[in-house]
């Protein structure tokens, strides 16, 4: 038994069409990201400004990309061995350090933040090199990833010797290289594609993590003060918005765009994958916004402008991301049907933008009612569309 657990990694070849479920190790690994998302959301809670939001995004992206890197490795290669478990433990420690340094992560802790991210990526690069060593057929792909990710990690390492604020442009350059590496590996990925059932499930689980942080933010906002009618109403409406986002995403989640990887067409597949990044950023931001509004509902009758703009922009990011995801998800129907779904999302996003611009005199409760309506109408329209489709199918079968 012990000897078998020490075996080298092997390729999960020919399994891209077989159902692969998240392993217990992957679910355990996700726990550290619960803490990481909580820390970056807490940073945003304390820096609810334009610069604070961009800082939040700059720190959120490495956290999300670390999770994506581990997920795509696990979908291709066997992970049920002792070396991988130990390396996963080291990754979790590095991500924990990353999360700890989110506080003032663009200030005095930025060096530690950068070095902890380098550690996370270095472990992944080592895993790819090991996989390529033991699996010759995967070597070209693993070497490509190791090279691209290695260049990005080296830039992050160099950035730790560069003073603030010149350090941060290097982070952005490194992230661009990171995100571009899979995009330029089309033919190599086509030879060894990811599992097409595993990736959507894993992204769904990460979305649940971020939605969970949004729910926690609502609870935390209420826990800060005594219950009042206004704050209770805002909290309930915040839960409604989180529920609607869950419904809109999970009622139509599907990884069909990923299948383009099987033919080497990385653009459409990565557009689908990368659209989940702003979605996660927007969901977590919405939770922070609701938390602020709960407190404001107790203190004043007019919502501060920065809080109104913040939650509106966060929701707009969510809806635009969902529009892109649904537009390119083939299993949702014909191009026309998918365009209609995307139009629903963009229409609500436009409505919310109008609220942000013209809602300077809105109370916290009234703003949340309008946002709740904008999200709820998406669910109603989806249900109406599904009912119409069901009736049409029954008519065609008669």
N, C-alpha and C positions, 0 to 999 in steps of 0.2 A: 504493500500500500504506500509506504513512505517513498520507496524507490520510484513508483509511478508518478508521485507528485513532484519529483525532482526532474521529470522529463523535460526536454527542451520544448519551446513553443512549436505548434504545428498550424498549418493553414487550414481554415475552415472552408476549404475549396468546394465548389459546387453546391454551397448551402445558401446562396444569396436569395433563392426563392423558397427556402424552407423556413418555417416559423422558428424564430430564435427569441427566447424570452430573456429579460434582464436577469442576470445571476444575482445570488445573494451578495456576492462581493461588490457588484455594481451598486446595488441598493445601499449597502453599507458605505460605499464610497460617496454616494450622494449626500450622506449626512453632513459631511464637512462643508458641502456647498450650501446647505441650509444655514450654517453659521456664517459663511462668507457673504451670502446675499443679505443676511440680517445686518452684518456690519456695514456693508456699503449703503444699504437703505438708511441705517442710522446716521451715517455721514451726511447723506442727502437731507435728512430731517433737520440737521443742525446747520445746513448751508443751503437754504432755500432761496438761492439767487441764480442769476444767469450763469455766472462763473462757477457757482457751486454745482449746477446741473451738468455743465461740461466736464467738471472734475469727476463727478459721479460716473459719467459715461466712460471717461478715460480709464477709470479703475474697474468698472463693470466688465469692459471688453476682455481684459486678460483673464478674469475669473471665468467668464463664459467660454472663452477659447480653450482654457485648460480643461474644462469639462468635455468639450467637443473632441479635443485631441485624444483623451483617454477612451471616449466612447467609440470613436472610429477605429482605434487600435483593437479594442475588444471585439468589435463586430467582425474583424477579419481573422484574428488569431486566437488560438486556444489560450484561455486565462486560468484554467483550473490546475495550476501547479504552484509549488512553493515559491520559486523565484518571483513570479508575477505577484503573488500575494504580498511578499515582502517589499517589492518595489511600489506596490499600491499603497502600502503603509507609509513609505517614505514620501510618496506624493501627497498623501493626506496631511502629513506633518508640514510639508512645504506650503500647502494651501492654507493650513491653519496659520502659519506665520504670515502669509500674504494677507489673510483676513485681519489679523491683529494690527498690521501696519496700514490698513485702510485709514485709520484715524490719523489725520495729518499726512495722508499718503502722498500728497503733492508738496509736502513741506519737509520737515526734518526727518520723516520716516520714508521719504521717497527712495533712498538708497536701499533700505531693507526691503521695501516693496519690490523694487526691481530685481534684487538678488534672489528673493524667494521665488519670483516668477521664473528667473533663469534656472533655478533648481528644479521646478516643476517640469519645464520644457526639456531640461537635460536628461531627466529620468525617462521621458517619453522618447527622446532621440536614442538613448541607450537601448530601450525596448525594441525600437525599429531596427537598429543595427543587429541586435541579437536575432531577431526574427529573420532578417535577411541572411545572416550567417548560416542558420539552420535550415532555411527554406529557399533554395536557389531560385525557384520560379518567381518568388516575390522580391528578389534582391533589387531589381531595377526600381521598383516602386519604393521600397523601404529606403534605398540610398537617395532617391529623389526627395523624399520627405525629410530624411536626416540632414541632407544638404540645405534645403530651404529653411527648415526650422532651426538648423544650427546657425545659419547666417543671422537670422532674426534674434536668436538667443545671444549671439556674440554682440550684436548692437545694443541689446538691453544691458549686457555686462559692461560694455564701454560707457554707456550712459551713466553708470554709477560713479564714474570719475569726472563727469561733466557737471558744472554747477547749474543750479536752478536759475532761470527757467529754460536754459538751452538743453537741459536733459530731456524735456518732454517732446520736442520735435523728433528726437531719436526714437522715443517710444512709438510715436505714430508711424515713422518709417518702418520700424521693426514689425509692427502689427500689419502694415500693408504687405510686407514680404510674407508674413505668416499666412495671411488670408489668400495671397496670390499663389502660394505653393500648390495647393490642391487644384486650383483653376488651370494651372499649366501642366498638369499630369494626366491629361485626358486619356490618351491611349494606354498608359500604364494602369490607370484606374479601371478601364474597360476590361483589362485582363483579370483583375482581382477586384471586383466591385464589392461594396458593402452589402450587408444583409438588408433586404428591402422591407422586412417586417420589424427588425430589431431597432433600426434608427428612428422610425416614427414613434415607437413605444418609448424609447429613451428620451426623445425630445418632449414627448407628452409628460413624462415624469418630471423633467426639469421645469416645464411650464407649471405643473402642479406645485413644485417647490416655490416658484415665484408667486403664484396665486396664494399659497399658504402664507407667505410673508405679507401680502396685501391684507389678508384676513387678520393676521396678528397685529398689523398696524392699526386696524379698526379697533380691536380689543384694547390695545395699548392706549389709544387716544381716549377711549371711554374711561379706562382705569385711572387716568391722570386727574379726573375731577368727579364730582358728584353728578349723579344722573339729573338731567333736565330734559324738558320736552324737545327743545331744539337739538341738543347734542344727541339725544336718543334717535331722533328722526334722521339726522345726518348719518349716524352709525348704521341704521337699518338700510338707508339708501346706498351707503358704501358697500354693504354686503350684497345688495341687489346688483350693483355694478359689477362686483367680482363674480357673482353667479352668472350674469349675462356674458361676461368675457369667457368664462368657463364653457358655457353652453355654445357660444358662437364657434369657439375653437374646436372643442372635442366632438361636437355634433357632425363635423365634416373633416376631421383630421385624417390625412391619408398621405402616404409617402410616394405616391405615383410619380411625382417629378424626379425622384431619385433614380428611377429606372433609366433616365437619360444617361447616367453614368455608365451603364452597361454598353452603350454605343460610343462612349468617349465624349459625349456632349455635356461638358461640365457646366456650361453657363446656366441653363435652366435649373439643373439640380442644385447648384450652389446658391442661386437666387432664392430658391425655396428654403434651403438650409439657413442662409445668412439673414433671411427675413425674420427668423425666430429670434435673432439678437435684439433688434429694436422692439419686437413684441415683448420680450422679457424686460427690457429697460423700461418700457412704457407701463407694464403691469406693476412692477415694483414702485415706479414713480407715482402711479395712481394711488397705491396704498399709502404712501407717505403724504400725498396731498389730502386724502381723506382724514388722516390722523390730525393734520394741521387744522382742517376745517371743523372737525369735532370740537377742538379747543376754542376756535374762533366763534363757533355757534353759542358757546357759553358766555363769551366775553363781550360780543358786539353784535349789532344788528346788520351792519354792512361788512361784507367780506373784504379783507385787504386785497389790493389788486394783484400783488405777486402770487398770492395763494390761488386766486381765480385763474390766472394765466397758467400757473404751474400744473394744476390738475387738468385743465383743458388741453394743454399741449401734450401731457402724458397720455390722455385718452385718444387724442388725434393720432399719436404715434402708434398706439395699439390698433386702431381701426385701419389706418393706412397699411400697416404690416399685414393684417388679416386680409385686406383687399388683395394684396399681392399674392399671398399664399393661396387664396381661393381662386384667383384668376388663372393660376398655372397648375391647379390640381385637377388632372384630367378626369378622375372618377366622379367629380361633382356634376358632370354632364357635358353638354355641348359647349362650344366656345361662347355661344350666345347666353346660355344659362350661367356660365361662369362670369361673364361680363355683367350680368344682372346682379349676381351676388356681390361682385366687387363694387358695383354702383351703389348698392345699399350701404356698404361700409363707408365709401367716400362721401355719400350724401350726409350721413350722420356726422362724419368728421367735419364737413363744411358747416353744418348746423352748430357744432360745438365751437368752431372757430368764430362764428358770429356771436355766440354767447360770450366768448372771451373778449371780443372787441367792444360789444355794446352792453355788457352786463356789469358796468361799474357800480350800479346802485342795487345790485341783487343781494339779498340776504344769503347767508350760508345755506339755509334750508331750501330756498327757492332755486339757488344754483344747483344743488344736488338733485332736486326734483327734475329739473330740465336735463341734467346729465343722465339721470336714471331713465327718463323717457327716451333719450337718444339711444341708449344701449338696449332698452327693453324692446323698442320697435324693431331692432335687428332680429331678436328672437321671434317676435310675432310674424315678421315677413318671412323668416326661414320656415316657420311652421306652416304658413299659408302656402309657400312654394312647395313644401313637401306634400301637403294635402292635395294640391293641384296635380302633382306628379303621380300620386297614388291613384287618384280618380282617373287620370289619363291612362295609366297602365291597366286599370280594371276595364276601361272602355275598349282598349285595344285587344284585350284577351277575350272579349265577348264575341 
